[in-house]
Amino acid sequence: MDAEPQRLGRDRTLAEARAKLVRGEFAAAAAQAEAVGLAEPDTAEAHFILGMALAETGHVGHALGRVRHAAELAPHNAEYAAQLARLLIQLQRDAEARAAAERACRLPSDDPLVHDTIGCVLARLGDHGAALPLFAQAVAARPDNLSFRFNYASSLGFFGEAAAAAAQYEAMIARDPANGAAHHGLAGLRRQTPDGNHIARIEAAIPAARDHGERVRLHYAAAKEHEDLGASGAAFAHLDAANRAHRARIGYDAETDRALAEALKTAFAQPWYFAGGGDAGGMGRLVFVVGLPRTGTTLVDRILGAHPEVTSLGELQAMPLAVKRLSRSGSRLVLDAGTIAGAATANPRDIAQAYLAQVQAQAGAQMGGVLVDKFPLNFLYVGYIARAFPKARIVCVRRDPLDSVWSNFKHLFALGSPYYGYSYDLIDTARYYALFDDLMACWRRLFPAQVLEIGYEALLDDQEGQTRSLLAHCGLAWDAACLDFHTAGGAVATPSAQQVRRPLNRDSVGRWKDYAGPMAPVLAYLRERGIIGAPGHRQE
């Protein structure tokens, strides 16, 4: 067969396979690409299409090898490099993902999907500054792509660019009036007013929601705007509708979380559990800020981050992943009974090294000074942290229990996340607060020198005094810049992005009282367990 007709036939087959990949016909696309690859093993496009089809059908590990080979065969192809980075980040191989993303950035491309893909990888790595212009390029090239616009809008919000973010969300809504992500993002950018809100538009969009996720996001957007206006009854009605539906869908079982906390307490009560020397060397100046979500952890992170010796790493999941890997547990859950049992004989120093390898892959992680890891649910991992890093300091942020429960219930976490199933029911959230309270008492007993608990309300009442105590615990000299944390630049990739750009205020203190009726069972539950009314508790 002549070379030219053979090449044309191959190219036609690959073009058809590409089209099928775009249409979601993954099996057919894979079959055609594999046939070409078998006949001509050096055809990069064949390996790439097969890899992408495998990834789309959940076989990410197998896909990685194919896409990596395509990138090796065609080292100047930015699309291949970008998708390689995306697969690596999905597989939590952050250092390799960063290298692939940086390589993709250096390759010329006018494909907006390439720019958006690299931006998403960099954002996952915490490098929001590098991601922002890539999202902007993608939107400029494809203004009709709502996914590109959402990523750009979210990134703008992280940098406090509320007006620019709002413009992107509005453009999304103009094209798709029932887009729940856009409505929810827009509602969160500022406090709504009677003369400037979107309630009527949001509520009109709810019946047109395409699916469960869109409907939930629209209800949350409406609830947030109603709460801003003081309409607590309407706000609760929207939250109740959304949360009841989602809780029924995920089938959350509070007993699973309770048993997990008990397993951790039982394990660490044994002197032989996770024993051995940890990392006592140059990385001793680590600070872990933990607590329930929505209780002031971002605020404390920003206060510390305003200090000239501190680098904030954001919300890493490096410790959970290090424990999981070193436990050699084969389960799909990040933390479960098997993982806790498997970690018994893990070496704390190995956990420390695995953690630090993950940190080194993060954007801006300078391996010197004081590094702050602000993943709230690291409160589950305090025992592992304390033994892996004996010189590390752990700061647990506490907030009034009733405000904590309400704030978790009213906040929409990632719908698919396994971490926040408790938050879709008030009593489930109260149970989770009790679990947190009990586990922190255990960590205080075991690691009193490493754990400092700081109260959100106490910080509001005595900002300088509490900040001095915080800095002293973390081994930092006093610096008045920490009082002006709200003026600091940089990205804040948490739901508190707008709040922490303002000076300290008491706007959210006692907010639960506006919902005294629905919160009555929570109040009774916490009183029964001695959490409300216990020594040291102040009910605002």
VENGIWO-V588031 format. One record per residue. N is the residue number from 0. PSI is psi as a letter, one per 30 degrees, with the letter a starting at -180 (NA if undefined). Layout:
n:N psi:PSI
n:N psi:PSI
This chain:
n:0 psi:k
n:1 psi:k
n:2 psi:e
n:3 psi:e
n:4 psi:e
n:5 psi:e
n:6 psi:e
n:7 psi:e
n:8 psi:e
n:9 psi:e
n:10 psi:e
n:11 psi:e
n:12 psi:e
n:13 psi:e
n:14 psi:e
n:15 psi:e
n:16 psi:e
n:17 psi:e
n:18 psi:e
n:19 psi:e
n:20 psi:e
n:21 psi:e
n:22 psi:f
n:23 psi:g
n:24 psi:i
n:25 psi:e
n:26 psi:e
n:27 psi:e
n:28 psi:e
n:29 psi:e
n:30 psi:e
n:31 psi:e
n:32 psi:e
n:33 psi:e
n:34 psi:e
n:35 psi:e
n:36 psi:e
n:37 psi:e
n:38 psi:e
n:39 psi:i
n:40 psi:f
n:41 psi:g
n:42 psi:j
n:43 psi:e
n:44 psi:e
n:45 psi:e
n:46 psi:e
n:47 psi:e
n:48 psi:e
n:49 psi:e
n:50 psi:e
n:51 psi:e
n:52 psi:e
n:53 psi:e
n:54 psi:e
n:55 psi:f
n:56 psi:g
n:57 psi:g
n:58 psi:i
n:59 psi:e
n:60 psi:e
n:61 psi:e
n:62 psi:e
n:63 psi:e
n:64 psi:e
n:65 psi:e
n:66 psi:e
n:67 psi:e
n:68 psi:e
n:69 psi:e
n:70 psi:e
n:71 psi:e
n:72 psi:e
n:73 psi:i
n:74 psi:f
n:75 psi:g
n:76 psi:j
n:77 psi:e
n:78 psi:e
n:79 psi:e
n:80 psi:e
n:81 psi:e
n:82 psi:e
n:83 psi:e
n:84 psi:e
n:85 psi:e
n:86 psi:e
n:87 psi:e
n:88 psi:e
n:89 psi:e
n:90 psi:g
n:91 psi:h
n:92 psi:i
n:93 psi:e
n:94 psi:e
n:95 psi:e
n:96 psi:e
n:97 psi:e
n:98 psi:e
n:99 psi:e
n:100 psi:e
n:101 psi:e
n:102 psi:e
n:103 psi:e
n:104 psi:e
n:105 psi:f
n:106 psi:k
n:107 psi:k
n:108 psi:k
n:109 psi:g
n:110 psi:j
n:111 psi:f
n:112 psi:e
n:113 psi:e
n:114 psi:e
n:115 psi:e
n:116 psi:e
n:117 psi:e
n:118 psi:e
n:119 psi:e
n:120 psi:e
n:121 psi:e
n:122 psi:e
n:123 psi:e
n:124 psi:f
n:125 psi:g
n:126 psi:i
n:127 psi:f
n:128 psi:e
n:129 psi:f
n:130 psi:e
n:131 psi:e
n:132 psi:f
n:133 psi:e
n:134 psi:e
n:135 psi:e
n:136 psi:e
n:137 psi:e
n:138 psi:e
n:139 psi:e
n:140 psi:e
n:141 psi:i
n:142 psi:f
n:143 psi:f
n:144 psi:j
n:145 psi:f
n:146 psi:e
n:147 psi:e
n:148 psi:e
n:149 psi:e
n:150 psi:e
n:151 psi:e
n:152 psi:e
n:153 psi:e
n:154 psi:e
n:155 psi:e
n:156 psi:e
n:157 psi:f
n:158 psi:g
n:159 psi:g
n:160 psi:i
n:161 psi:e
n:162 psi:e
n:163 psi:e
n:164 psi:e
n:165 psi:e
n:166 psi:e
n:167 psi:e
n:168 psi:e
n:169 psi:e
n:170 psi:e
n:171 psi:e
n:172 psi:e
n:173 psi:e
n:174 psi:f
n:175 psi:i
n:176 psi:f
n:177 psi:g
n:178 psi:j
n:179 psi:e
n:180 psi:e
n:181 psi:e
n:182 psi:e
n:183 psi:e
n:184 psi:e
n:185 psi:e
n:186 psi:e
n:187 psi:f
n:188 psi:f
n:189 psi:l
n:190 psi:k
n:191 psi:l
n:192 psi:l
n:193 psi:e
n:194 psi:f
n:195 psi:i
n:196 psi:l
n:197 psi:g
n:198 psi:e
n:199 psi:e
n:200 psi:e
n:201 psi:e
n:202 psi:e
n:203 psi:f
n:204 psi:f
n:205 psi:e
n:206 psi:f
n:207 psi:g
n:208 psi:k
n:209 psi:e
n:210 psi:l
n:211 psi:e
n:212 psi:e
n:213 psi:e
n:214 psi:e
n:215 psi:e
n:216 psi:e
n:217 psi:e
n:218 psi:e
n:219 psi:e
n:220 psi:e
n:221 psi:e
n:222 psi:e
n:223 psi:e
n:224 psi:e
n:225 psi:e
n:226 psi:e
n:227 psi:e
n:228 psi:g
n:229 psi:g
n:230 psi:i
n:231 psi:e
n:232 psi:e
n:233 psi:e
n:234 psi:e
n:235 psi:e
n:236 psi:e
n:237 psi:e
n:238 psi:e
n:239 psi:e
n:240 psi:e
n:241 psi:e
n:242 psi:e
n:243 psi:e
n:244 psi:e
n:245 psi:e
n:246 psi:e
n:247 psi:e
n:248 psi:e
n:249 psi:f
n:250 psi:h
n:251 psi:k
n:252 psi:j
n:253 psi:f
n:254 psi:e
n:255 psi:e
n:256 psi:e
n:257 psi:e
n:258 psi:e
n:259 psi:e
n:260 psi:e
n:261 psi:e
n:262 psi:e
n:263 psi:e
n:264 psi:e
n:265 psi:e
n:266 psi:e
n:267 psi:f
n:268 psi:f
n:269 psi:k
n:270 psi:f
n:271 psi:f
n:272 psi:k
n:273 psi:h
n:274 psi:l
n:275 psi:l
n:276 psi:k
n:277 psi:a
n:278 psi:j
n:279 psi:g
n:280 psi:b
n:281 psi:f
n:282 psi:g
n:283 psi:f
n:284 psi:h
n:285 psi:k
n:286 psi:k
n:287 psi:j
n:288 psi:j
n:289 psi:l
n:290 psi:l
n:291 psi:k
n:292 psi:l
n:293 psi:h
n:294 psi:g
n:295 psi:g
n:296 psi:e
n:297 psi:e
n:298 psi:e
n:299 psi:e
n:300 psi:e
n:301 psi:e
n:302 psi:e
n:303 psi:e
n:304 psi:f
n:305 psi:f
n:306 psi:k
n:307 psi:f
n:308 psi:g
n:309 psi:k
n:310 psi:k
n:311 psi:k
n:312 psi:f
n:313 psi:a
n:314 psi:j
n:315 psi:k
n:316 psi:g
n:317 psi:e
n:318 psi:e
n:319 psi:e
n:320 psi:e
n:321 psi:e
n:322 psi:e
n:323 psi:e
n:324 psi:e
n:325 psi:f
n:326 psi:f
n:327 psi:g
n:328 psi:k
n:329 psi:g
n:330 psi:l
n:331 psi:f
n:332 psi:k
n:333 psi:e
n:334 psi:k
n:335 psi:a
n:336 psi:e
n:337 psi:e
n:338 psi:e
n:339 psi:e
n:340 psi:e
n:341 psi:f
n:342 psi:f
n:343 psi:e
n:344 psi:g
n:345 psi:k
n:346 psi:k
n:347 psi:e
n:348 psi:e
n:349 psi:e
n:350 psi:e
n:351 psi:e
n:352 psi:e
n:353 psi:e
n:354 psi:e
n:355 psi:e
n:356 psi:e
n:357 psi:e
n:358 psi:e
n:359 psi:f
n:360 psi:f
n:361 psi:k
n:362 psi:k
n:363 psi:g
n:364 psi:j
n:365 psi:k
n:366 psi:h
n:367 psi:l
n:368 psi:b
n:369 psi:k
n:370 psi:k
n:371 psi:k
n:372 psi:j
n:373 psi:i
n:374 psi:j
n:375 psi:e
n:376 psi:g
n:377 psi:f
n:378 psi:f
n:379 psi:f
n:380 psi:g
n:381 psi:e
n:382 psi:e
n:383 psi:e
n:384 psi:e
n:385 psi:e
n:386 psi:e
n:387 psi:e
n:388 psi:i
n:389 psi:f
n:390 psi:f
n:391 psi:l
n:392 psi:k
n:393 psi:k
n:394 psi:j
n:395 psi:k
n:396 psi:k
n:397 psi:k
n:398 psi:l
n:399 psi:k
n:400 psi:e
n:401 psi:e
n:402 psi:e
n:403 psi:e
n:404 psi:e
n:405 psi:e
n:406 psi:e
n:407 psi:e
n:408 psi:e
n:409 psi:f
n:410 psi:k
n:411 psi:j
n:412 psi:l
n:413 psi:k
n:414 psi:e
n:415 psi:g
n:416 psi:k
n:417 psi:f
n:418 psi:f
n:419 psi:g
n:420 psi:f
n:421 psi:f
n:422 psi:f
n:423 psi:g
n:424 psi:k
n:425 psi:e
n:426 psi:e
n:427 psi:e
n:428 psi:e
n:429 psi:e
n:430 psi:e
n:431 psi:e
n:432 psi:e
n:433 psi:e
n:434 psi:e
n:435 psi:e
n:436 psi:e
n:437 psi:e
n:438 psi:e
n:439 psi:e
n:440 psi:e
n:441 psi:e
n:442 psi:e
n:443 psi:e
n:444 psi:e
n:445 psi:e
n:446 psi:h
n:447 psi:e
n:448 psi:f
n:449 psi:f
n:450 psi:k
n:451 psi:k
n:452 psi:k
n:453 psi:k
n:454 psi:k
n:455 psi:e
n:456 psi:e
n:457 psi:e
n:458 psi:e
n:459 psi:e
n:460 psi:e
n:461 psi:i
n:462 psi:e
n:463 psi:e
n:464 psi:e
n:465 psi:e
n:466 psi:e
n:467 psi:e
n:468 psi:e
n:469 psi:e
n:470 psi:e
n:471 psi:e
n:472 psi:e
n:473 psi:g
n:474 psi:g
n:475 psi:k
n:476 psi:l
n:477 psi:k
n:478 psi:k
n:479 psi:f
n:480 psi:f
n:481 psi:f
n:482 psi:f
n:483 psi:h
n:484 psi:e
n:485 psi:f
n:486 psi:f
n:487 psi:k
n:488 psi:a
n:489 psi:l
n:490 psi:k
n:491 psi:j
n:492 psi:h
n:493 psi:l
n:494 psi:f
n:495 psi:g
n:496 psi:e
n:497 psi:e
n:498 psi:e
n:499 psi:g
n:500 psi:g
n:501 psi:l
n:502 psi:l
n:503 psi:k
n:504 psi:l
n:505 psi:g
n:506 psi:e
n:507 psi:f
n:508 psi:k
n:509 psi:g
n:510 psi:f
n:511 psi:f
n:512 psi:f
n:513 psi:f
n:514 psi:h
n:515 psi:e
n:516 psi:d
n:517 psi:f
n:518 psi:f
n:519 psi:e
n:520 psi:e
n:521 psi:e
n:522 psi:e
n:523 psi:e
n:524 psi:e
n:525 psi:e
n:526 psi:e
n:527 psi:e
n:528 psi:g
n:529 psi:g
n:530 psi:e
n:531 psi:k
n:532 psi:f
n:533 psi:l
n:534 psi:k
n:535 psi:f
n:536 psi:k
n:537 psi:k
n:538 psi:j
n:539 psi:NA
